[in-house]
């Protein structure tokens, strides 16, 4: 028994499959280093959303990276910014750094075409643990300061997000953006509050820490997190995922969810919990309002994320806090 790394072609794309004793992770190097599989080997279940057309045809997730824009397409100083940034669609070069029975690690590199940034990252998996380690660096390779948005769109699918699934967060306020009213959202327009007690549409409160069984859609933000972690637990699978991240690089969290309430995708069930650099979702708006980080010429910014599979229920936030990797 050992950690393994395989290189494969999937629909013509270069893909890498990393496996430990309990998890399998699959990465499409030719399409944004999209992580299209995070499988709990005990149950044989891929916890991520899977596009029925295959790993190259996602618009929802798996797990992809957003940079240098995070929301809808926009224009910045006359330059067009791709929806969710362009690096999610680009081929990345890669090099296997380590392939031993104990550890597998791959280094990736690309350059954004939307703005002159280099992006590098390593993804590591150890045989004896259940954590995917991601470390990365962005570099401004231009001669001027550049604003950017940056985040990770980690999207769980229907196999993991059922009515018995539970989301745990640090004690923080989440909010809907002003002026955005989704009729299928169970909370009131502009709602602010804890995820378990959001002002509800029509009065009272709604608890969204339990994935609702009825059709709904949600887009919420948090930008005052006291700690940088969340946990999702599936009672049906007896499995959970704890995500921790670098709060200096990603001080905000976005929560996007739908249960058969997305126009044009009537069967879609998915939930994305996204560490992000800003709670303002488009680079043009974030730069105009001072809500986008800025990197000076030649400067770098490092970041890290850890995604940990576990099989112990976490009924309280205190226990979720104890379970996270520090």
N, C-alpha and C positions, 0 to 999 in steps of 0.2 A: 504494500500500500504506500502510495506516494502522491505528492502533487504532480500534476501533468499539464502540459501545454501542447496543443495540436494546432497546426495551421491547416486551413481548409478553404475550398472555394464554395461559396454559396451564391447561386444565381450569378456566377462569374466574379463575385467580389472576394477579395482577400479577407478572410475572417480568422480569428484566433479563439480557441476554446480553452479556458483555464479551469482546472478542476481540483478541488481539495477533497477531504474526507466527506464533507457534507454539502458543498455547493458547487455548482457549475455556472460559469460566467462566459458568455459568448459576445465577441466584439467584432463589429464590421469596420475594418480599417479603411476600406474604400468609400465608406459613407459616414464620415463624421465621427469615427470611433463610437458609433451608436452601440450601446450595450443592449442587445435584444433578448438576452436570456440571463436570468438570475434564478436558477432552479434549486429548490430545496430537495436534495437527493433523498431524504427520508420519505417524503410523500411523492416525489417525482413531479412536482408542480413548479412551473415557471411562474414566479410571483409578479413579473412585469406584464404590462399590457402587450399583447401580440397582435400585430396587424395581420389580418387573414391573407393578405397578398404577399407577405414575407418581409424580411428585415430591411429591404431597401425601400419599401413603399409606405413607411410610417408617416403619419402626420400627428399622431397622438403621443407616441412613446412606444415601448421602452424607456430607456434612459439615454437622453442625448444632452449635449452641451449647447448653451445659448451664449453667443459672443460674436461680434461686439455690440449687438442689439439683443433685446430680450423679448420684446413684444411684437406688435404688428410692424410691417414695413413702414419706413418713414424716410424723410430727407434731412440730412445734416450738412449744412454749409454747401448745399448743392449736390451732395453725394447721396446716392440711393443706398439705404441700409436694408438688407434683406430681412424678411420676417424671421424672427428668432435668431438672426445673425447667420452668416454664411458658413461658418466652420462646421455646422452640423451636416452639411451636404458634401463637404470636400473630402478627397482622399488624403489620408495622413501617411507619412512614412513611419516605419516602425523598426525597432531593433530589439531582439530578445536579450535582456540584460542578465537574467538568471533563469536557469532551468535545472533545478536540483530536486531530489526527493522531498526536501523540506519546503522549498520556495520557488515560485515562478513569478517573474517580473518582466514587463514589456515597457519600453520607452517609445513614445509617439511624438511626432512633430508635424506642424503645419503652419501656414501663414494665411491670415485673413486677407481676402481681396476687397472687403468693404472698407477696412481701415488698415494702415500698415502696422500690424501687430504680428509678432511670432508667438506661437503657443506650443508649449511642450508639456507633456505629462507622463507619469509612470503609473501603471496599474499593477498591483502586487497581490498575490494570494499565497497564503501559507497552508501547508497540509493540515496542521494541527489546530487551526482556528477557523472561524466562520466569518471572517471580516475581509471585505474588499477594500484595499487601501488605495486611494487616489491622491497623488501629489502632482501639482502643476505650477507652471510659471507663464505669465504673459510678459512680453517685452515690447515697448514702443520703439520701433525701428525707424521712425520718422525724425524730422528735425523740428517738430513742434509739439506742444502739449496736446494730448488726445483724450477726450472723454470716452467712456465705454460703459456698457452694461454687460453683466456676466452672471451666469447661473447654471444650475443643473436641473433638468426637467426629468425627475425620477417618477415614472408613471406606473402605478400598480394596476393590474387587470382584474377582471371579474372573478377569477379563481381565488384571488386574495381579498378583494373588496366585496364582501357580502354583507347582509344585514347584521350579521353577528360580529363584524369586524369593528375594531375600536382604535381611535387615534388619540395618542397622548402627546401633549405639548407642555413646555414650561408655562408657568402662570404668566399669561400675556394677553393683550388685547388684539383681536383680529378685526378687520374692517373691510367693508365693501367700498369701492371707489365712488365718490360723489358723482351724481349725474348718470350713473349706470344702473339701469333697472332691468333685471332679467326676470320675466314673468314666471319662469319655472324655478326661481330661487325661493326657498322657504323663508328667508329672512327679509326684513324690511329694506327698502332702498336706503343706501347710506348707513346700514347697520354697523354698530360698533359694540364690542363686548367680548367676553370669553367665548371660546368655541362651543362650550357646553351650555351657554346661556345667551345666545344672540337674540336681539329683538326680532320677533317674528312678524311676518306679513300678516296684518289683521289683528295684532296684539299678542301679548304674552311673550314667551321666549321659545327658542328651538335649540335642541342639543344636536350639534353636528359632530360630536366625538364618536357617535355611533353612525355608521354608514346607513342612510335611510333606505328602507325597502321600497318606498314608493318613488316614482319618477321625480327627479329634481336635477338642478344644475347649480353650481356655485363657483364664484371666483372671489377669493378673499386674500387679504394681505396682512402681514405683521411686520412692524419695523422697530419694535422696542423689546426685543427678546432679551430676557435676563440671562439665558443660556442658549446654546446652539445645538439642539437635538430635537428629534421627535421619534415616536415609536408607533408602529402599526401592528396590531395583534389580530390574527384570524382565529376565532374560536373553532371554526369548521376544520381548519388544517392543523390546529395545535402548533402554529408557527408564527413568529413575529420578526419584524425588521426594526432595528434601531439605527438611525442615521445621525451622525455627529459631523460637525464641520467647523471650518475656520471662520469665526464670527467677524474678524477684521476684514476678510475678503468678501464675505457673504453675510451682511448684517440683517438681511430681510428674509422673510419666508412667504412664498406664494402658495395658495391652496386652490387647486382647480379640480373640480369633481363633476361627474355626470352619471346619472343612472337612467339611461334611456330617455334623455330629455334634450339631446343635441340635434338641431335641425340638420337633415341630410344624413344623419347617422343614428337611426332610431333604435338600433340594438346596442349602442355603445355604452359600456359600463367601465369606468376608469376613474382613478384618483391620482393626481400628481401633487406631491409635496416638494417644493422647489426652493432650496437655498439660493438666494439671489443677492446681487450687489446693491439693489435699490428696490423700493416699493413702487417706483414709477415705471411703468412697463415699456415705454418706448424711449429710445435714445434721444430723439429730438426734444421731447418734452422734458426728460430728465436733465439734459444739458442746459436747456433754457431756464429751468427752475433751480439749478444748482444741486440737483439730486443725483447726478451721475458722478462717480469717481473720475479722477483725471490722472493720467500718467505722463510724466515729463519725458522729453526726448532721451532715449537710451535707458530709461528706468525700467525696472522689473517689479512685478507683484507676484508673490507666491501664494498658494492656497492649498488646502487639503480637505478631503472628505473621507469618512469611514462608513461603510454600510455593513451592518452586522446581523446575521441570521441568528435567531435563538428559538428555543422550544419550551420556554418557561413563560407562562402567562404573567403579565404585569398589570395587576388590577388598579394600582394607584400611581400617580405621577411621581411620588417619592421613590417607588420601586423602579420605575422607568429611569429616573435619574441615576440610581445606583447601578443600573444595568448598562448604561452607556459607556463607551470607551473614552477615556480621558487622555 
